[in-house]
Amino acid sequence: MKRRRLFCEISPLCYKISLKKEYLIRDVKDMVSRERFACQKSEPLPVLVKAHSSVILRQLEGVDMELQRNKAVNLKLAADKINGIIINPGETFSFWRLVGEPTAEKGYLDGLVIHNGKLDKGTGGGLCQLANLVHWLVLNSPLTVTELFHHTDALFPDSGRRVPFGTGTGVFYKNIDYRFKNTTDVPVQLLIWQSRGKLCGELRSSRAFPFVYRITEENHGFTEEDGVFYRVSRVYRLTLDRTRNIIKRELILDNHSRVMYDYSLIPENQIITPGLRRLPQGK
């Protein structure tokens, strides 16, 4: 029996109408929740909690570098909306409430996006890198993530990765948001900028937190299951006191992500399936 098409699948116009409906529902839910969203900016707070940077122009298998160059423009526009934002105790940071809709009228260009688990291009593409940076800073703090969309597939082989696999987050205006809440009694701040081809970020606070945090990845590798390869690992967050003694260890992510790129690009020394001798060519 043929599946009945959803309203949003009938035509591009119907898809836009469906999106507008979802936007309205989201706005009503936010209004009813009485959530206090961060909107104030200020000069840099004095205490550095965590700093990180990531390369903007990455050579990705099968991806046009023009989309990467466009991404740099998109990241600059969006980062300017976040840079300097203060998240006071009890307030929530919302990626999209600060950045707004990324449209061509605002100067956003076509960049790389993930649509239905596949690579595509779209206006404002590449902003996931900004959300990933913010999330990494937050993971290394006592702040509480309240909304996150975890990519379930491994879309690219590693290219100079510096953080554990799977610790990123997807964003898609405006219903796939990234949010965290300041559940501490200390104001915090995000600083975001570009320098020498990198997207840079700092999480700052008005005074030091009593603990420090470390993210570790264990048992990383690739397993083969019925002819399909998966990337697996376990990611933990460690809470340490100021003398670096571990006082808490929590599992924050148990990766089991289907590999969507050519299997021949998987390092053979990272395959942990017992008894596997040869790597299949292609998917």
N, C-alpha and C positions, 0 to 999 in steps of 0.2 A: 504494500500500500504506500502510495506516494505521500511523503511528509508535507503537511500543510505549511505554507510559508508564513513566517511571522510578519506582522505589519511593517517592521523596520526593514524587511527584506524585499518588499514590493518594488520600491524605487528609491533613488537617492533622496527625493523629497520626503518620503516616508521615514527614511533613516534620520534625517535632520529633525523631523517632528518628534520622533521617539527620543532623540537626544535632548531636545528642549524640555520634554516632559520629565525626563530623568533629572535634568538640572533643577527644575522647579521643585521636584520632590526632595532633592538634596537640600535646597535652600530652606524649605519648610521644616525639615528635620533639624537643621542647624538652629533655626529660630526657636523651635519648640524646646530644644535641649538647653537653651540659655548658656551654651558654652561661651566662654570668654576667649576670643581669638587675639593673638598677638598682632599689633599694628603699629607700635611705637618704635622709633629708631633713636639711637643716641651715639655719642662718641664711644670708642672702644672701652669696654670694662677692663679692670686692671689684671685679673687673674686668668692665665691661659690654662684651660682644661685639656684641650686636645687640638692638634693641628694635623692637617693631611693635605696632600695634593695628588692630582692624577693627570696624566698626559691627555691632551685634548685630541690631537691628530694621531689616531691609531691606524695601523695598516691591518685591516680586517679582511679575511678571506672572502673574495667575491663582492666587496663593497666599494663603490665608486668614491674616490677620495674627495670629490667635489661635495659630497654629502657630509664628509667630515669637516671640510672647511666651512660649510654652511652652519654646521653644529657650533663652531666657535662663535659665530655671530649670535646664534640663538642663546647660547649659554651666557654671553655677555649681557644681553637684554634681560634675561630672567634673573641672573645673579644680582644685577643692580636693584631689583625689587626686594631682594632678601637681605642684601648687605647692610649690616648695622642693626638688624631687627632685635628688639629686646623681648624676651619671653619671661614675663613676671611670674612669681609663684601662683599656681592655679590657672594660668593661661595655657592655651593650646596653639601650637604652630600648625598652620595649614599651608601646604605648598601652593595650592591653587588660589587660595584666598589672597595670597601675597603677589603671586606672579600674574594672575589673571589669564584670560584666554589668549593663547599664542596665535595671532592672526597675521596675515601678510600686511594688513594696514598698519600694524605696529612695528613692521620691519623684520618679522620672522621669515626665515627661508625654509626650503625643503631640506629635511634631514632624515636620518635613519629612524624608522619606527618599527615596532613589532605589532603586527595585526593578525589576530587569529593564529598565533604561534609561528608566523612567517615574517620574514624581513620585507619591509616595504619602505616607501618614502612618503613624508607628509609634512605639512607646514608646522614648524616648531620642533621638528624631530631632533632627538639627541638630548632632550632635557632630563632623561633618566640619569645621565651622568651627574647632574647637579643634585638630584634627589638621592643618588647613591652616596655622594660626598656628605650630604647632611646626615644621612642615616648612619654612616660610619662614625661621624663625630658623636652622634647621640648614643650609639652603642657603647662608646667609651666614656660613659657618664651615668649618673643615677637617674637621668630623665626617663620617662615612660612612653614607649611607642604605643600609640592608640590606633593607628591605621597604617597598614603596609600591604603591598601586593607583591608577593614573591614569584619571580619567574620560575616556572616549573621545568623548563628545558634548558639544556646547555647549548647555546646557539653558536658560540665561537670557541676555537681553541685558545689557550692562554696566550697573551701577548704582553709580557712584562707585568703580569698581575702581582700586586703587592699586598692584597688583602685576601682573606679566605673566600673561596668560591661560595656564591649564593648569598652573600651579605649585602646585596643590592636590593633595590625596590623599583617597581614599575610605576609610572604615572601617566594618566591619560585624562585630559580635561573633560569634565571636572569631577567625574564620579570615581575615578581611580586616583585617590589623593594619597599624599604622605603626611601623616600627622603625628605629633608627639605632644605630651603634656608635661609642664614643669610641675612635678609633684614634690619638689624640694621647697625650702623656705628662702632660697637664694635666687635673685634675678640672673638669667643667663642671656647670652647674646651670640648671634652668628655673624661672622665676617666672611664674605665670599668675594674673590677677585681672580683675575687672570694675570699670570706672569710667566714670561719666557716659554710660552706654549703649554702651560699647565693651568688647570683649574685648582685654585688654592682655597682652603677654608680653615677657619678657627672657631672653636667653641670657647667662649669666655664666660666668666662669672664675676660677681662683685666680691666674693671671697672664696677661699679654697674649700673644696669638699673634703670630708674626713677620710675618704677612700679613693683609691685609683683603680682603674679597670683595664683589663687586657683581654683581647679576643684571640682565641687559639683554634686551630683546625687539626683534627685528628683522623686517622684512618682514611686519608684521602686516596682515591684511585678510581679505576674504571672496572665495572663488572659487566659480564656478558650474560644476558638472560634471554633464552630462546632466539638467539641471533640478533638481539638488540643490545646496544651498549648504553650503560648508564654511568653517570658520574656520581660518585658517592663520597660522603665525608660527614663528620660530626663537628659542629662548631660550638664552642663553649665560651661563656663569659666568666672571667675570673675577677672577683672582688678582692683587693689587697689593701692592707693597712699601710700606713706611711713607712713602715719598716720592710715592706714588700712581703709580708707573710700572707698567704692565701687564707681568707676567712670564708669564702663562698665560691662554689663552682656550679654553674648552671648551664644546662644544654639549651641553646637558643635556636638551633637549626639542625635537622637531620636530613641531609641532602640525598635525594635519589632522583636525579635529573636525566632525562633521556637526551642522549647526544644527537644533535641535529646536523652536525657537520660531517665531513668525510672521515670515516673511521681510520683511514690511513694516516691521519694527522694526530692520532692518539699516541703518545709516547708508549712504546711497548713495555718499558720498565715500570709503568704505572698501572698496568693491567693486573688486577688481583684475583681474577676468576681462577679458581683451582684447576689445573690441568690444561689451561689454554696454551696452545703452542704457536698458532699463527694468527695474525690480525687480518680480518677480511678487508678487501679493497672496496671502498665505497660503503654506502648505507644499505 
